[in-house]
Amino acid sequence: MTNKTSCPKSQNLEWGFFGTIKTNLEISAPSVEKLWGQMVEKIRQLYPSMTDAQIVEFLDSRVGRHLADSIHEKSISAIAGRIDRLTRIEFDRWFDWYNDKPVSRVIPTKSLLDTALSYELSTDEGRDAVIAAMGVDPEAVVEWLEAPERTKNDIKALLKKLGYDVRGI
């Protein structure tokens, strides 16, 4: 945790992360401010060298708007949970997009295979993609995910079908 205590304010209350959350949920500004503050703290935690101005600029950008769309849920508490579960890998991808770098789906270590699969399963769209890639019914996917004999090679093969670069893992 950093020694920063105050939360910077959004300069883009209609678009960006703040405006998109407000619009998606049709909630009051104070509720959006709580989620904004939680996101700012998450970024501070993962990127302690970022300044408040850099965080606000990122969240107020078009990429901030897409980030808000990607964590959209039906309730404030569900969105708060999604923010808590965001990882450095996910943010690295958002920052690459923000900085106009090619966005890669490379997974750097073996230990992150399960994280990547969990990420794919965290949304309806991702679950549908996993089901389609496996070519089986949803119940079979659940059974496979809970199977203790599931190997890293099984996960790699599935993630490869989902578009991840798993070479060298």
N, C-alpha and C positions, 0 to 999 in steps of 0.2 A: 504494500500500500504506500502511496506517496504522501507527502506532507501537505498536499493541496487540499483545502477544505471547502472552498466555495465552488459552486457549479457555474460554469460560464453559460450564458444565455444564447439560445439560437437567434440568428439574425435572419432566418428564413422561416417565418411562422406559417407560411402557406404551402411550401414545398419542402424538399429535403426530408430528413428523418422526422423532424418535429411535425411538419404539416401533413405528411403522409400518415403518420400514426393517428393524428387528430382526425383526419378525413376518413381513414379506414374504419376506425372505431366509433366515430361521431361522439367523441367524449370532450369533456371540458379541458381547458388549458391547464389547470392544476394537475389533473390526472396525467396529461401528456408530459408535463414538467417532471413528474416522478419517473416516468419511463426514460425521458431524456437524461435525467440525472443518473439513472442506473446505467445507461449506455455509456455516458461520459466516464463513469467510474470503471466500467469494464475495460474501456480502451486505456484509461490511465493505468490500470492493473497490468494489462498485457504489453503496453508500450510506455513505460515510465518516462522515456526521454521526450515524448511528444508534448508540445505546449498546448495550453488551452485553446489558443487561436488556431492551431493546426487541427485539433479535434473538432472545433466548431466548423471550420472550413470544410472538413471532410463530411461531417454529418449534415451540413446544409447543402451539400452538392447533390447532383443527380444520382451519384452512387449511394449517398445516404438515403435518398428516396427508395432506391431499389433494395437497399439493406432493410429498410422498414417493411417493404412489401414481402421480403423473404421470411421475415419472422412474424408476419401477420397471423393472429389467432383471433378467436371470438371474444376473448376477455382480457382485461388488463393483467390479471394474475398469470394467464397462460403466456402472454408476451413477456412478462417479467421472468418467467421460467426459461423461455427461449433465450433471453439475453444472458441469464446466468450460465447457460450451457454453451454459449459461443466460445470457440477455441481460437488460439493464435493462428492456426492453419486457415481457418475460415476468414479471419480478419486479413491475413496476408493476401488472400485472393481478392478481397474487396479493395484493399489498398493498391494492389497491382492494377486493378481495373481503374481505380481513381487516378493513378499515375500513368495511365495509358500504356501499361506494359501488357504484353500478351498474357492472358490468364491461362495458367496451366493447371491441370488436375494431377500433377505428379505427387505421389505419396513418398516422402523421403525415408521412412523407416518401417520396419515390420510391425512395430508396436502400434502404428497408426492405422493399420488395416481395419481393425474393429471400429476405430473412431470414424473412419471414412464411411464404413457401412452403416454405423449408427446415424451419421449425418444424413445419408441417403434415405434412411427409414424415418427421419424426423418429420417429414412432410407427406401429405397425401400423394403429391406428384412423385416424390422419391420412392415411396412404397409401391406405387403403380409401376415405376421404372424397374424396380427390383423384381416384382412379380413377372413383368414382361420379359426381362432378361433371363429369368430362370425358366420361363415357359411352363409354369405349373400354377395350380390354384393357390389362393392366399393361405389356406390352411397348411398346405405343404411347405410354404415359405416359413410359417411360424414354427413348424416342426423342425425344419432344417436349422433355423436360427437357434433353437433351443437344444439341438443335438450336441452332446459332449464330444462326439467323434469328428465334428466339423474341424477341418484343418486350415492352416494358413493358405495352402494352395487352393482349397475350395473358395475361400474368400477372395483371393487374388483373381481367380477365374471369373467370379461374379463381378468384381469391380472392373475388370478389363472389359467385360460386356457393357458396363455402364459408362465406359469412356475414360477410365482412369489409366494412367501410365504406371504400370506396376513392374516395369523392368528393373532388374537389379535388387529386388526385394526378396 
